Amino acid sequence: MEMAQELHVLAVDDSHVDRKVIERLLEISCCKVTAVESGTRALQYLGLDGEKSSMGIDGLKVNLILTDYSMPGMTGYELLKKIKESSVLSKIPVVIMSSEKILPRIDRYILF
């Protein structure tokens, strides 16, 4: 009997502590986690600079992306837009996390 493939989550957060918490929680749930510190690093990991596939640089397919909203350089929303513009990556679910309570912003993401 073949074992189910492990879910691979790409976690994007500029906070080292938050990345570690996310990693621990997901690993407890038997997920493979790759954590990066910025939207730019996430795009590099996903190969969006060359638009190859949804395989990360380590060759593992990414099944879900969790990203913080508020990060320097590129927000989680900007990362979401770039991923959804990609013909290769657009089907990967993206979850944007934030500690901010700005309802119009939340509504905008739900509609994306």
C-alpha positions as CSV (number, residue, x, y, z in Angstrom):
1,M,0.0,0.0,0.0
2,E,1.4,3.4,-1.0
3,M,1.6,6.1,1.6
4,A,-0.1,9.4,1.0
5,Q,2.3,12.2,-0.1
6,E,3.2,14.6,2.7
7,L,1.6,18.0,2.4
8,H,4.3,20.6,1.7
9,V,3.6,24.1,3.0
10,L,5.6,27.2,2.1
11,A,5.5,29.6,5.1
12,V,6.5,33.2,4.4
13,D,7.0,35.6,7.3
14,D,9.6,38.3,8.1
15,S,9.4,37.4,11.8
16,H,11.8,34.6,12.7
17,V,9.8,33.8,15.8
18,D,6.5,33.5,13.8
19,R,8.2,31.4,11.2
20,K,9.4,29.0,13.9
21,V,5.9,28.8,15.5
22,I,4.3,28.0,12.1
23,E,7.0,25.4,11.4
24,R,6.4,23.6,14.7
25,L,2.6,23.6,14.5
26,L,2.6,22.3,10.9
27,E,5.3,19.7,11.5
28,I,3.2,18.4,14.5
29,S,0.5,17.9,11.9
30,C,2.8,15.9,9.7
31,C,3.4,18.6,7.1
32,K,6.7,19.2,5.4
33,V,7.4,23.0,5.9
34,T,9.8,25.3,4.1
35,A,10.0,28.7,5.7
36,V,11.4,31.8,4.1
37,E,11.7,35.4,5.3
38,S,10.2,37.4,2.4
39,G,7.9,37.5,-0.6
40,T,11.0,37.8,-2.8
41,R,12.5,34.6,-1.3
42,A,9.2,32.8,-1.7
43,L,9.1,33.7,-5.5
44,Q,12.7,32.5,-5.8
45,Y,11.9,29.3,-4.0
46,L,8.9,28.7,-6.3
47,G,11.0,29.4,-9.4
48,L,8.8,32.3,-10.5
49,D,11.8,34.1,-11.8
50,G,12.0,31.3,-14.4
51,E,8.4,30.1,-14.1
52,K,9.3,26.4,-14.1
53,S,6.8,24.7,-11.8
54,S,5.3,24.6,-8.4
55,M,8.3,22.5,-7.3
56,G,10.5,24.3,-4.8
57,I,14.3,24.5,-5.3
58,D,14.6,21.3,-3.3
59,G,12.3,19.5,-5.8
60,L,9.3,19.2,-3.5
61,K,5.9,20.2,-4.8
62,V,4.3,23.0,-2.8
63,N,0.7,22.3,-1.9
64,L,-0.1,25.4,0.2
65,I,1.4,28.8,0.9
66,L,0.9,30.6,4.2
67,T,2.1,34.2,4.2
68,D,2.1,37.1,6.5
69,Y,0.5,40.3,5.1
70,S,2.7,42.9,6.5
71,M,6.3,42.4,5.4
72,P,9.0,44.8,4.2
73,G,9.6,44.9,0.4
74,M,6.6,42.8,-0.7
75,T,3.3,42.4,1.1
76,G,1.5,39.1,1.3
77,Y,-1.1,40.5,-1.0
78,E,1.5,41.4,-3.6
79,L,2.9,37.9,-3.3
80,L,-0.6,36.5,-3.7
81,K,-1.1,38.5,-6.9
82,K,2.2,37.3,-8.4
83,I,1.4,33.7,-7.6
84,K,-2.1,33.9,-9.1
85,E,-0.7,35.6,-12.3
86,S,1.4,32.5,-12.9
87,S,0.0,29.8,-15.2
88,V,2.0,27.2,-13.3
89,L,1.3,28.3,-9.7
90,S,-2.1,29.8,-9.8
91,K,-3.9,26.7,-8.5
92,I,-1.9,26.6,-5.2
93,P,-4.0,27.8,-2.3
94,V,-2.6,30.9,-0.5
95,V,-3.6,31.9,3.0
96,I,-2.7,35.4,4.1
97,M,-2.3,35.9,7.9
98,S,-2.3,39.2,9.8
99,S,-2.7,40.4,13.3
100,E,-4.2,43.7,11.9
101,K,-8.0,44.1,12.0
102,I,-8.6,46.1,8.9
103,L,-11.9,44.9,7.6
104,P,-11.8,46.4,4.1
105,R,-8.4,44.8,3.5
106,I,-9.7,41.4,4.7
107,D,-12.8,41.7,2.3
108,R,-10.5,42.5,-0.6
109,Y,-8.5,39.3,-0.1
110,I,-11.6,37.1,0.3
111,L,-12.7,38.3,-3.2
112,F,-9.3,37.5,-4.8
